[in-house]
Amino acid sequence: MANRSTGILLNDTGDIAIDVRRDSNGLITGGLVIGDVTNQNQRTILTSEKGEIKPSLLLGVGIASFLDDDEPSLLLREVRVNLRDDGQTVNLCGFNPEGKLVIIGGYD
């Protein structure tokens, strides 16, 4: 079974990260940046609304829609459910004292 935590990385603007490598003749031998995609997948799932992730139309938290909520329990449940639906293990999902969302977990 393939390791789901390894894949093509995105840059800070959400575009595919490219690092062109050339051989001694100037021919391109590589370019896509490969690495651990767990954090970028979590970020994509958190910020996407349902229906925006085409391979999994029911996947997506739509965190922006929770901004005015006073009770975070529904948001935290939605985060846990969606990450698990993506195949991730969620060991902890909550807010730290500064109010930052903390997720501990990932692909096994």
N, C-alpha and C positions, 0 to 999 in steps of 0.2 A: 504494500500500500504506500502511496506517495506521501511525503511529508507535507502537510497542508500549511505549515508555517513558513515554508520557503517558496518564494515566487519573485516576480518582477516588481521592483520597488518603484514608487512614485516620488517625484520631487515635492518641494514645499508648495508648489502651485497646483499639484494634482496631476501633472503630466508625467508620462513615463520617464523615469530617470535614465539618462543615456551618458555613457562614458566611452567614447569612441577609442578603440585600440587598433593600432595599425602594425603590420609587420615591417620588416626592413625594406620591402618594395613599395610601401605606402598603401597596401591593400588592407581593407578593414577586416580585422579578425574577430572583433567582438564589440559590443556596445551597450547591450541592455544590462542594467545593474540588478543583480540577483541578491536576495538577502531575506531576512526574517520579516514577513509581512503581517505579523500578528497585530501590531499597533495600528498600522494603516488600515487593516480590515476592520478593526474595532472602530476607528474613527469614521470610516465609510458607513458602517452600519448605524452608528449613532446619529450621523448627520443626514442620512437618507430617509426619505419618506417611503412608506410601503408603495411598491410599484416602480420605484426608481432603479432598483437593482434587477436588471432584466432576467438573469438566470434564476433568480429567486424572488418572485414578485411580492411575496408576503414578508420578506425580510426588510427591516428598516425600522428604526426607533422614531425618527423625526423629532430629535431633541428640541428643536426650536419651538415646537408646539407645546412643550412643557414649561416654557420660560415663566409664564405667569401663574403657574400652579404653586399653591402654598404647601401642599403635602407631596413630598418627593417619593412616597412609596410606590405610586403607580409608575413613575419614571424608572425607578430602580428595578421593578418587576419586569417592565418592558425591555430594559437593557439585558437582564439575565436571560429572559426567554429568547430574545433574538440572538444573543451570542451562543447560547446552547443550540439553537436551530442551525447555526453556522458550523457546528461541530466543535465549539470551544468548551472547555471546562471553566466554570466561574467559581473561584474559591472565595472571592470577596467582591462586593459591589456596594459602594457607599460614598459618602462625602467625608473629606477630612475636615479638621477644624477651620481651615481657610475657605471651605465651601467648594473645593475642587473635587470633581468626580474621580474616584479611584476605582480601577478595575484590576483585580489580581486574578490571573488565569491565562488561558490561551489554549492552543492546540496541543493535544497529547502526543 
